[in-house]
Amino acid sequence: LIAVNGGRVSIFSASVNGKLNLPNMTVSPYVIGGVGYAWLSVSDLSVSYQGQPIVTGAGLGSVSKPMVNLGAGVDFKLGTVALFAEAKYTWIFTDNEKTTYFPVTVGVTF
């Protein structure tokens, strides 16, 4: 029996993005890029096999670091409302190496 305890990673980020739409049509693709700050929290991790610890790792605690993102999306205009879908690759400049994640967002704009 393998047991895993902890190992939770939480990321909260805020960024300012620039958006460049291609020609104004019903379906309008765009590129997006921005800079911001991310707050990361990583808890301690322990893994045991039949009650015996096999991996333990100290969490990072909480840190805040600068970040950048780059992505693409598409707007679907429906009168005064627009649906959108976008994906961004995000780099957080953590110590010794970069932390990355890839959020995909869908929504409505008014």
N, C-alpha and C positions, 0 to 999 in steps of 0.2 A: 504494500500500500504506500503510495507516494502522497505526501502532504506538502502543500505550499502555503506559507503564511506571509502576508505582507506583499511587498513588491508593487504597491500602488503608485502610479505616475499621474499627476494632475498638472495641466497646463492651462493658464489663463493668459490671454494675450490681447493687446490693443494696438492697432496700427492705423496709419494714415495711408490711403491708397489712391493712386491716380488711375483713371479709367479712360481708355481710348477706344471709343466706338467706331466701327467701320460704317459705311453709308447708312443713313437713316431709312430702314426698311421694316417690314413687319417682323422679320427674323434678323436680328442685328448682332453679329459676333463682336467680341471685344477682347482686348488684352488688359491686364491689371497688374500693377506692381506697387509695392509700398514698403515702408519702414515702420518699426514700432518697438515695443518692449514686451517681453514675456516673463511671467512669473511661474516657476516650476517648483514642484514639490515631489520628492521621491522618498517613499518609506523604506524601512529595512526589509530585507527579504531573507527568508529561511526555507530551505527545502529539505525534507527528511524522507528516508526510505525505511519502512518498517520501524519507525521510531528513532532511527539513527540519523543525525544531521549529515547531509552530503554537500550542501552548498549554503553558505551564509554570506550576506553582503550588507554593508552599511549603506543606508540611504543617504542622499545628498542633503536632506533637510529641505529648506526653501531657499531659492536663489532667484534673482531677477537679472535678465540679460537682454541685450539688444537683439533684434531680429529683422529679417527682410523676407519679402515674399514676392513671387512672380507666378502669374497664372493666366487663364483664359476663361471666357464664358460666353453666354449667348442670352440676349433679351428677346422675348416673344411679346410683341405689343398687341394688346387687345383693347383698343379704344383708349380710355384714360388710365387703364391698369396695364402693367407689364409683368409677366412671369420671367424669372431668370434662373439660370443654373450656371455655376462657376466652380472651378477647381483651382487651387493655389498650392504651390510647393513652398513650404516655409522653412527657413533656416534660422535656428536660434544659436547664437554664438556662445555656447557653454565652454567651460575650461577644457583645454586639451583637444577637443574635437567639437564638431557641430552636431546639434540635435536637430532632427528634421521631422516634419510631419506633413501630411497631404490632406487637408480638409476639402470636402466637396459640399457645396451649399446650394440649396434651392430656396426660392422665395418669391414674394410678390412686392412690387413697388407701386406707389400711388402717384 
